[in-house]
Amino acid sequence: HPPPRPRHGRHVAANAAAAGEGESAPADAVNVDVEAVRIALGLLDKRIVMAVAAEDFASAAKLRDERAASLKSLTPQVQILVTRLDRLCRPGGSVSSEDRAVAANALVEARDTRALPSLAAALRVSPGHSGGGSKQHALLEMTMWELFAVSADPAVDARLQDGVLAMRVPGREGLELALEIFTEVTSLAPSFAEGWNKRATVNYLLRDFPAAVEDCRRTLELNASHFGALSGMGLCYLNLQEFAEADEAFAGALRANPGMEEIAVYRRKLNDMRILAEEEQTRRREMAA
């Protein structure tokens, strides 16, 4: 949870539905496992390709019909969501950078957090910022950060943004105000992971590392894929000179988001930091003796 970066200045007060009409989605659409749908459709696509390669066109036609029927059984909102996720998450060069960017922006504007499991799965296998898929990785990461900040209540989302603005006020006063606001957010919506993560960030900046670690734990209980909370927990443990715990947290962050190059550097240097800390402790004991 490094200090928050402006997320394109975007704040949407109304929690609009994916269809864009402000109506709540049907119950079956809310409960559907979008990532499971994507996996099932992907398997059908592979079987279709294999059937065509084997010149088994009758089987390919049946599989296409099965895929069409599967899509038709979904609500329009879920069909749109699955299509956008496929464009953003599909590996390789089969989708242009422009189409990926359009899909990412559409997912952000739809504010549909059901996309997060698919995004997290894609981010885990992304090449990272230094690989050939760096643009895709950046879009996945950006989209997840945006959707992390979406709760079930527009009023809570607005209050979260108030806290982000308070953090930009210079000096300790702004951080203390932000801490108060994010504490209010966690009270209003205790199951909203980002409220706890933002409070962890403020506690980190106020150098209250034990409190920040506890807030990171609460974040991860609610959202195990929150790479920001994992990396933030590692930084807190690093400041507390609890190096084994820092290494475990950094390893988790890199599993969730392989593109966190700064965290990878911290992890590589952990042993040197541990040795320096032990030497400093020895020196202080000798001076005190």
C-alpha positions as CSV (number, residue, x, y, z in Angstrom):
1,H,0.0,0.0,0.0
2,P,2.4,2.7,-1.1
3,P,1.0,6.3,-1.0
4,P,-2.0,6.3,-3.4
5,R,-1.6,7.6,-6.9
6,P,-4.4,9.5,-8.5
7,R,-6.6,7.0,-10.3
8,H,-7.1,9.2,-13.4
9,G,-9.2,11.6,-11.3
10,R,-12.2,9.4,-11.7
11,H,-15.0,9.4,-9.2
12,V,-18.4,8.1,-9.9
13,A,-21.0,8.9,-7.2
14,A,-23.7,6.6,-8.5
15,N,-23.2,2.9,-8.4
16,A,-24.4,2.3,-12.0
17,A,-25.2,-1.2,-13.2
18,A,-23.2,-2.8,-15.9
19,A,-25.9,-2.0,-18.4
20,G,-25.4,1.6,-17.6
21,E,-29.1,2.4,-16.7
22,G,-28.6,2.5,-12.9
23,E,-30.8,-0.5,-12.4
24,S,-29.6,-3.4,-10.2
25,A,-28.7,-6.6,-11.9
26,P,-31.0,-9.6,-11.6
27,A,-30.2,-12.0,-8.7
28,D,-28.9,-14.7,-11.0
29,A,-26.5,-12.2,-12.6
30,V,-25.2,-11.0,-9.2
31,N,-24.5,-14.6,-8.1
32,V,-22.9,-15.9,-11.3
33,D,-19.3,-17.0,-11.1
34,V,-17.9,-15.0,-14.0
35,E,-14.5,-16.6,-14.0
36,A,-16.0,-20.1,-14.0
37,V,-18.1,-19.0,-17.1
38,R,-14.9,-17.7,-18.8
39,I,-13.0,-20.9,-18.1
40,A,-15.9,-23.0,-19.5
41,L,-16.2,-20.9,-22.6
42,G,-12.4,-21.0,-23.1
43,L,-12.5,-24.8,-22.9
44,L,-15.2,-24.9,-25.6
45,D,-13.1,-22.6,-27.8
46,K,-10.1,-25.0,-27.5
47,R,-12.3,-28.0,-28.3
48,I,-13.6,-26.1,-31.4
49,V,-10.1,-25.4,-32.6
50,M,-9.1,-29.0,-32.1
51,A,-12.1,-30.3,-34.0
52,V,-11.5,-27.9,-36.9
53,A,-7.8,-29.0,-37.0
54,A,-8.9,-32.6,-37.1
55,E,-11.4,-31.7,-39.9
56,D,-14.2,-32.9,-37.7
57,F,-16.5,-30.1,-38.8
58,A,-19.7,-31.8,-37.5
59,S,-18.3,-31.8,-34.0
60,A,-17.0,-28.3,-34.4
61,A,-20.5,-27.1,-35.4
62,K,-22.1,-28.8,-32.4
63,L,-19.5,-27.2,-30.1
64,R,-20.2,-23.8,-31.6
65,D,-23.9,-24.4,-30.9
66,E,-23.1,-25.4,-27.4
67,R,-21.1,-22.2,-26.9
68,A,-23.8,-20.0,-28.3
69,A,-26.4,-21.7,-26.0
70,S,-24.1,-21.1,-23.0
71,L,-23.8,-17.4,-23.8
72,K,-27.5,-17.1,-24.5
73,S,-28.3,-18.5,-21.0
74,L,-26.5,-15.5,-19.4
75,T,-28.0,-12.1,-18.8
76,P,-26.9,-9.4,-21.2
77,Q,-24.9,-7.7,-18.5
78,V,-22.9,-10.8,-17.8
79,Q,-22.4,-11.4,-21.5
80,I,-20.9,-8.0,-21.9
81,L,-18.8,-8.4,-18.8
82,V,-17.4,-11.8,-20.1
83,T,-16.6,-10.2,-23.5
84,R,-14.7,-7.3,-22.0
85,L,-12.8,-9.6,-19.7
86,D,-11.8,-11.8,-22.5
87,R,-10.4,-8.9,-24.5
88,L,-8.4,-7.6,-21.6
89,C,-7.3,-10.9,-20.0
90,R,-6.6,-13.1,-23.1
91,P,-2.8,-13.8,-23.3
92,G,-0.7,-13.3,-26.3
93,G,-1.0,-10.9,-29.2
94,S,-4.4,-12.0,-30.5
95,V,-6.0,-8.8,-29.1
96,S,-4.6,-5.3,-30.0
97,S,-3.4,-2.9,-27.3
98,E,-6.1,-0.5,-28.3
99,D,-8.9,-3.1,-27.8
100,R,-7.4,-4.1,-24.4
101,A,-7.4,-0.4,-23.4
102,V,-11.0,0.0,-24.5
103,A,-12.1,-3.1,-22.5
104,A,-10.2,-1.9,-19.4
105,N,-11.9,1.5,-19.5
106,A,-15.3,-0.1,-20.0
107,L,-14.7,-2.4,-17.0
108,V,-13.8,0.6,-14.9
109,E,-16.8,2.6,-15.9
110,A,-19.1,-0.3,-15.3
111,R,-17.8,-0.6,-11.7
112,D,-18.6,-4.3,-11.6
113,T,-16.5,-6.0,-9.0
114,R,-17.4,-9.4,-10.3
115,A,-14.6,-8.9,-12.7
116,L,-11.9,-9.0,-10.0
117,P,-11.4,-12.8,-9.8
118,S,-10.7,-12.9,-13.5
119,L,-8.4,-9.9,-13.4
120,A,-6.5,-11.4,-10.5
121,A,-6.1,-14.7,-12.3
122,A,-4.8,-12.9,-15.4
123,L,-2.4,-10.7,-13.4
124,R,-0.8,-13.7,-11.7
125,V,0.3,-15.2,-15.0
126,S,1.1,-11.8,-16.7
127,P,4.8,-11.4,-17.8
128,G,5.0,-8.2,-15.8
129,H,6.2,-4.7,-16.7
130,S,9.6,-5.9,-18.0
131,G,8.1,-8.6,-20.2
132,G,6.4,-8.5,-23.6
133,G,3.0,-8.1,-22.0
134,S,3.9,-5.0,-20.1
135,K,1.0,-2.9,-21.5
136,Q,-1.5,-5.6,-20.7
137,H,0.0,-6.0,-17.2
138,A,-0.3,-2.3,-16.6
139,L,-4.0,-2.3,-17.7
140,L,-4.8,-5.3,-15.5
141,E,-3.2,-3.6,-12.5
142,M,-4.9,-0.3,-13.2
143,T,-8.3,-1.9,-13.6
144,M,-7.9,-3.8,-10.3
145,W,-6.9,-0.7,-8.4
146,E,-10.0,1.1,-9.7
147,L,-12.3,-1.8,-8.8
148,F,-10.7,-2.2,-5.4
149,A,-12.2,1.2,-4.6
150,V,-15.8,0.1,-5.4
151,S,-18.0,-1.0,-2.6
152,A,-21.7,-1.8,-2.5
153,D,-22.6,1.7,-1.3
154,P,-22.0,4.9,-3.3
155,A,-21.9,6.9,-0.1
156,V,-19.0,4.7,1.2
157,D,-17.2,5.1,-2.1
158,A,-17.5,8.9,-1.9
159,R,-16.2,8.9,1.7
160,L,-13.2,6.8,0.6
161,Q,-12.4,9.4,-2.0
162,D,-12.7,12.1,0.7
163,G,-10.0,10.2,2.6
164,V,-7.8,10.0,-0.5
165,L,-8.1,13.8,-0.9
166,A,-7.2,14.3,2.7
167,M,-4.0,12.3,2.2
168,R,-2.9,14.9,-0.3
169,V,-3.0,17.7,2.3
170,P,0.7,18.5,3.2
171,G,1.9,17.5,6.6
172,R,0.7,15.3,9.4
173,E,-2.7,17.1,9.7
174,G,-3.9,15.7,6.4
175,L,-2.8,12.2,7.3
176,E,-4.6,12.4,10.7
177,L,-7.8,13.6,9.0
178,A,-7.5,10.7,6.4
179,L,-7.1,8.2,9.3
180,E,-10.3,9.5,10.8
181,I,-12.2,9.3,7.5
182,F,-10.9,5.8,6.7
183,T,-11.8,4.6,10.2
184,E,-15.3,5.9,9.5
185,V,-15.3,3.9,6.3
186,T,-14.3,0.7,8.0
187,S,-17.2,1.3,10.5
188,L,-19.7,2.0,7.8
189,A,-18.6,-1.0,5.6
190,P,-16.5,-3.4,7.6
191,S,-16.6,-5.9,4.7
192,F,-15.1,-3.4,2.3
193,A,-11.5,-4.4,1.9
194,E,-10.2,-1.1,0.5
195,G,-11.3,0.9,3.5
196,W,-8.9,-1.2,5.6
197,N,-6.2,-1.0,3.0
198,K,-6.4,2.8,2.8
199,R,-6.2,3.0,6.6
200,A,-3.2,0.7,6.5
201,T,-1.5,3.1,4.1
202,V,-2.1,6.1,6.4
203,N,-0.9,4.2,9.4
204,Y,2.2,3.3,7.4
205,L,2.9,6.9,6.6
206,L,2.3,7.8,10.2
207,R,4.9,5.1,11.0
208,D,2.5,3.2,13.2
209,F,3.6,-0.1,11.6
210,P,1.9,-2.6,14.0
211,A,-1.5,-0.9,13.3
212,A,-0.7,-0.9,9.6
213,V,0.0,-4.6,9.7
214,E,-3.3,-5.3,11.4
215,D,-5.2,-3.3,8.8
216,C,-3.4,-5.2,6.0
217,R,-4.5,-8.5,7.7
218,R,-8.1,-7.3,7.7
219,T,-7.7,-6.3,4.0
220,L,-6.4,-9.7,3.0
221,E,-9.1,-11.6,5.0
222,L,-11.6,-9.8,2.7
223,N,-9.5,-9.8,-0.5
224,A,-6.7,-12.4,-0.6
225,S,-5.6,-11.1,-4.1
226,H,-4.9,-7.5,-2.8
227,F,-1.3,-7.2,-3.9
228,G,-1.1,-3.7,-2.4
229,A,-1.9,-5.0,1.0
230,L,0.6,-7.8,0.7
231,S,3.4,-5.5,-0.4
232,G,2.4,-2.9,2.3
233,M,2.5,-5.6,4.9
234,G,6.0,-6.5,3.8
235,L,7.2,-2.9,4.0
236,C,5.8,-2.6,7.5
237,Y,7.6,-5.8,8.6
238,L,10.7,-4.4,7.0
239,N,10.5,-1.3,9.1
240,L,9.9,-3.4,12.2
241,Q,13.0,-5.5,11.2
242,E,10.9,-8.6,11.1
243,F,12.7,-10.0,8.1
244,A,11.2,-13.4,7.8
245,E,7.7,-12.0,7.9
246,A,8.6,-9.4,5.4
247,D,10.0,-12.0,3.0
248,E,6.7,-14.0,3.3
249,A,4.6,-11.0,2.6
250,F,6.7,-9.9,-0.4
251,A,6.6,-13.4,-1.8
252,G,2.8,-13.3,-1.6
253,A,2.7,-9.9,-3.3
254,L,4.9,-11.1,-6.2
255,R,2.7,-14.2,-6.6
256,A,-0.3,-12.0,-6.9
257,N,1.4,-9.4,-9.1
258,P,4.7,-10.5,-10.7
259,G,5.1,-6.9,-12.1
260,M,6.0,-5.3,-8.7
261,E,9.6,-4.8,-9.6
262,E,10.4,-2.6,-6.6
263,I,9.1,-5.3,-4.2
264,A,11.2,-7.8,-6.0
265,V,14.3,-5.6,-5.4
266,Y,13.4,-5.3,-1.7
267,R,13.1,-9.1,-1.4
268,R,16.5,-9.7,-3.0
269,K,18.1,-7.2,-0.6
270,L,16.4,-8.6,2.5
271,N,19.3,-10.7,3.7
272,D,21.7,-7.8,3.4
273,M,19.3,-5.6,5.4
274,R,19.0,-8.3,8.1
275,I,22.8,-8.5,8.4
276,L,23.1,-4.7,8.7
277,A,20.4,-4.6,11.3
278,E,22.1,-7.3,13.4
279,E,25.4,-5.5,13.1
280,E,23.8,-2.3,14.3
281,Q,22.2,-4.0,17.2
282,T,25.5,-5.5,18.2
283,R,27.2,-2.1,18.0
284,R,24.6,-0.5,20.2
285,R,24.9,-3.2,22.8
286,E,28.6,-2.8,22.9
287,M,28.3,1.0,23.3
288,A,25.8,0.5,26.1
289,A,28.0,-2.0,27.9
